[in-house]
């Protein structure tokens, strides 16, 4: 059995396509999707929003952003009518996360802001101009070994029911340094798939304690277990940061770093 045949068996209902992006991963896309826009790597200044998009007095405004110069390449797929934009987005996101990518900013629907701004101001791709409630975006940082490479996914459905998945890779020319995810993104990741694994987090770090406490306090009904060698220290610091002690338990999962899992 060839490698390609084996991969087709793995993804079953998906056609496996080799992405033209520099990261050279395997990206599952729905059967019969076609490439409608492909842009080779070019060096340019790039800004990726980390908050909902809006315009005030004709100027694009966003709560936070990643801004740097580097190599940018992209591909846009038009999906067949029997496949949804959400399905394609979810499969691509899960594949990237399984390869070690971790989210910095993740939004869906109107939480992303105005879809027209994503299409025109962020991606300069009119095909992506769809409905505010029918969009999704995620910005992921590659694994720790490729920390200066970002991958952006954007899916949208237009008023004519045509659906698109846009994939973009950015390789920074200079180290990006520490970039923390947004609190809402951490909360979204905790809810889906219900756990947050951070193998690089040993002893509690002030910036992460603040971030996790804010994320947990966005929904005061959530309860979580903490596992890892320093789990007790993390629990103590999170309680000091304002998370109610009754919401946090010490788990027994064997893990490197910190493992946080929701208690259903």
C-alpha positions as CSV (number, residue, x, y, z in Angstrom):
1,X,0.0,0.0,0.0
2,X,1.4,3.4,-1.0
3,X,1.8,6.2,1.6
4,X,-0.8,8.2,-0.3
5,X,-3.3,5.4,-0.1
6,X,-2.7,4.9,3.6
7,X,-3.3,8.6,4.2
8,X,-6.5,8.5,2.2
9,X,-7.7,5.7,4.5
10,X,-6.9,7.7,7.6
11,X,-8.9,10.8,6.6
12,X,-11.7,8.7,4.9
13,X,-14.1,11.3,3.6
14,X,-11.3,13.8,2.8
15,X,-9.0,14.3,-0.1
16,X,-5.4,14.7,1.1
17,X,-3.6,17.5,-0.6
18,X,-0.1,18.6,-0.1
19,X,-0.3,22.3,0.9
20,X,1.8,24.6,-1.3
21,X,2.8,26.5,1.9
22,X,6.4,26.4,3.2
23,X,5.5,24.4,6.3
24,X,4.9,21.4,4.0
25,X,2.4,19.8,6.2
26,X,-0.5,17.6,5.1
27,X,-3.8,19.5,5.2
28,X,-7.1,17.6,4.8
29,X,-9.6,19.5,2.7
30,X,-13.1,18.3,1.6
31,X,-13.4,16.2,-1.5
32,X,-13.6,18.3,-4.7
33,X,-12.3,21.5,-3.1
34,X,-10.4,23.6,-5.7
35,X,-7.7,26.2,-5.4
36,X,-9.0,29.6,-6.5
37,X,-6.1,31.7,-5.3
38,X,-2.5,30.8,-4.6
39,X,0.2,33.3,-3.6
40,X,3.9,32.2,-3.4
41,X,6.1,33.3,-0.6
42,X,7.0,37.0,-0.7
43,X,8.6,39.2,2.0
44,X,6.4,41.8,3.4
45,X,5.2,43.5,6.6
46,X,2.3,41.5,8.1
47,X,-0.3,42.3,10.8
48,X,-2.4,39.6,12.3
49,X,-5.3,40.8,14.5
50,X,-5.8,39.2,17.9
51,X,-9.2,40.6,18.6
52,X,-12.5,41.4,16.7
53,X,-12.1,43.8,13.8
54,X,-14.0,47.1,13.5
55,X,-13.5,50.5,11.9
56,X,-13.7,53.8,13.8
57,X,-13.5,57.0,11.8
58,X,-12.4,55.1,8.8
59,X,-9.5,53.4,10.5
60,X,-9.1,49.7,11.3
61,X,-9.1,49.1,15.1
62,X,-8.2,45.9,16.9
63,X,-7.6,45.2,20.6
64,X,-4.2,43.5,20.0
65,X,-2.1,42.2,17.1
66,X,1.0,40.4,15.9
67,X,3.1,42.7,13.7
68,X,6.3,41.7,12.0
69,X,8.1,41.3,8.7
70,X,8.8,38.0,7.0
71,X,7.8,35.6,4.2
72,X,4.1,35.2,3.5
73,X,2.5,32.5,1.4
74,X,-1.2,31.5,1.1
75,X,-3.8,29.4,-0.7
76,X,-7.5,29.8,-0.9
77,X,-9.9,26.8,-1.4
78,X,-13.4,27.0,-2.7
79,X,-15.4,24.2,-1.1
80,X,-18.0,22.0,-2.8
81,X,-21.7,22.7,-1.9
82,X,-22.0,19.6,0.2
83,X,-19.1,20.6,2.5
84,X,-19.4,23.4,5.1
85,X,-16.9,26.1,5.8
86,X,-17.0,25.1,9.5
87,X,-16.2,21.5,8.7
88,X,-13.2,22.4,6.6
89,X,-12.0,24.9,9.2
90,X,-12.3,22.4,12.1
91,X,-10.4,19.7,10.2
92,X,-7.6,22.0,9.3
93,X,-7.4,23.4,12.8
94,X,-7.3,20.0,14.4
95,X,-4.6,18.8,12.0
96,X,-2.4,21.8,12.8
97,X,-2.9,21.4,16.5
98,X,-2.1,17.7,16.3
99,X,1.2,18.7,14.7
100,X,2.1,20.9,17.7
101,X,0.6,24.2,16.7
102,X,-1.0,26.2,19.5
103,X,-3.6,28.9,19.2
104,X,-2.9,32.6,19.8
105,X,-6.2,34.0,18.7
106,X,-9.4,32.0,17.8
107,X,-12.8,33.5,17.1
108,X,-16.0,32.4,15.4
109,X,-19.0,34.3,14.0
110,X,-19.7,37.8,15.1
111,X,-17.0,37.5,17.8
112,X,-14.5,38.1,14.9
113,X,-16.0,41.4,14.0
114,X,-16.8,42.5,10.5
115,X,-16.1,39.9,7.8
116,X,-15.6,42.5,5.1
117,X,-12.6,43.8,7.1
118,X,-11.0,40.4,7.3
119,X,-11.5,39.9,3.5
120,X,-10.3,43.4,2.4
121,X,-8.0,44.8,5.1
122,X,-6.4,41.6,6.4
123,X,-6.2,39.2,3.5
124,X,-6.8,41.5,0.5
125,X,-8.9,38.8,-1.0
126,X,-12.4,39.8,-2.2
127,X,-13.6,36.2,-2.4
128,X,-13.5,36.0,1.4
129,X,-16.2,38.7,1.8
130,X,-19.0,36.8,3.5
131,X,-21.4,37.0,6.4
132,X,-20.3,38.1,9.9
133,X,-22.0,35.2,11.5
134,X,-20.6,32.6,9.1
135,X,-16.9,33.2,9.6
136,X,-14.1,31.7,11.7
137,X,-10.4,32.6,12.2
138,X,-7.5,31.1,14.1
139,X,-3.9,32.2,14.4
140,X,-1.6,29.4,15.5
141,X,2.1,29.4,16.4
142,X,4.0,26.4,15.2
143,X,5.7,24.1,17.7
144,X,8.4,25.4,20.0
145,X,11.0,24.4,17.4
146,X,9.3,26.6,14.9
147,X,8.2,29.4,17.2
148,X,8.7,32.1,14.5
149,X,6.3,30.5,12.1
150,X,2.6,31.4,12.2
151,X,-0.3,29.8,10.4
152,X,-3.6,31.6,9.9
153,X,-6.9,29.9,8.9
154,X,-10.0,31.7,7.9
155,X,-13.2,30.2,6.7
156,X,-16.3,32.0,5.5
157,X,-19.6,31.4,3.7
158,X,-20.8,34.1,1.2
159,X,-24.4,35.1,0.6
160,X,-24.5,33.0,-2.5
161,X,-23.7,30.0,-0.2
162,X,-20.2,29.5,-1.6
163,X,-17.8,28.6,1.1
164,X,-14.1,29.2,1.3
165,X,-11.1,28.1,3.4
166,X,-8.0,30.4,3.4
167,X,-4.7,29.2,4.7
168,X,-1.8,31.5,5.2
169,X,1.8,30.9,6.5
170,X,4.1,33.6,7.9
171,X,7.7,33.0,8.6
172,X,9.1,35.9,10.6
173,X,12.5,37.4,9.6
174,X,13.3,38.1,13.3
175,X,12.4,36.2,16.5
176,X,8.8,37.0,17.5
177,X,9.5,36.6,21.2
178,X,6.8,35.8,23.7
179,X,3.3,36.0,22.5
180,X,0.5,35.0,24.9
181,X,-2.8,33.9,23.6
182,X,-5.9,35.9,24.4
183,X,-8.0,34.9,27.5
184,X,-11.0,34.2,25.3
185,X,-8.9,31.9,23.1
186,X,-7.7,29.9,26.1
187,X,-11.2,29.6,27.3
188,X,-12.4,28.4,23.8
189,X,-9.6,25.9,23.7
190,X,-10.4,24.6,27.2
191,X,-14.0,24.1,26.1
192,X,-13.0,22.4,22.9
193,X,-11.6,19.7,23.4
194,X,-12.0,20.3,27.1
195,X,-8.4,20.3,28.1
196,X,-5.3,22.5,27.8
197,X,-1.8,20.9,27.7
198,X,1.2,23.1,28.2
199,X,4.3,20.9,28.4
200,X,6.6,23.9,28.5
201,X,5.0,25.3,31.7
202,X,6.9,24.0,34.8
203,X,6.8,26.3,37.8
204,X,4.1,29.0,37.8
205,X,4.9,32.0,35.6
206,X,3.3,35.3,36.5
207,X,2.2,36.1,33.0
208,X,0.5,32.7,32.6
209,X,-1.0,32.8,36.0
210,X,-2.7,36.1,35.1
211,X,-3.8,34.7,31.7
212,X,-5.2,31.5,33.1
213,X,-7.0,33.2,35.9
214,X,-8.6,35.7,33.5
215,X,-9.6,32.8,31.2
216,X,-11.2,30.7,34.0
217,X,-13.0,33.8,35.3
218,X,-14.6,34.5,32.0
219,X,-16.9,31.6,32.9
220,X,-17.3,31.2,36.7
221,X,-19.3,28.0,36.3
222,X,-16.3,26.0,35.0
223,X,-14.3,23.6,37.2
224,X,-10.9,22.2,36.3
225,X,-8.3,19.8,37.4
226,X,-4.6,20.6,37.3
227,X,-2.0,17.9,36.7
228,X,1.8,18.0,36.6
229,X,4.8,18.2,39.0
230,X,3.9,21.8,40.0
231,X,0.1,21.4,39.9
232,X,-0.3,22.3,43.6
233,X,1.9,25.5,43.1
234,X,-0.2,26.5,40.1
235,X,-3.4,26.0,42.0
236,X,-2.2,28.1,44.9
237,X,-1.2,30.9,42.5
238,X,-4.4,30.8,40.6
239,X,-6.4,31.0,43.8
240,X,-4.3,34.1,44.8
241,X,-5.1,35.6,41.3
242,X,-8.8,35.4,42.0
243,X,-10.0,31.9,40.9
244,X,-12.3,30.4,43.6
245,X,-10.5,27.5,45.3
246,X,-13.5,25.2,45.0
247,X,-13.3,25.3,41.2
248,X,-9.8,23.8,41.1
249,X,-8.7,20.3,41.9
250,X,-5.4,18.4,41.7
251,X,-5.5,15.8,39.0
252,X,-3.5,12.6,38.5
253,X,-2.7,12.8,34.7
254,X,0.9,11.8,33.9
255,X,2.1,14.8,32.0
256,X,5.0,17.2,31.3
257,X,4.5,20.8,32.4
258,X,0.9,21.8,33.2
259,X,-2.2,19.9,32.1
260,X,-5.5,21.5,32.8
261,X,-8.8,19.6,32.1
262,X,-12.4,20.6,32.6
263,X,-14.4,18.7,35.1
264,X,-17.7,17.8,33.4
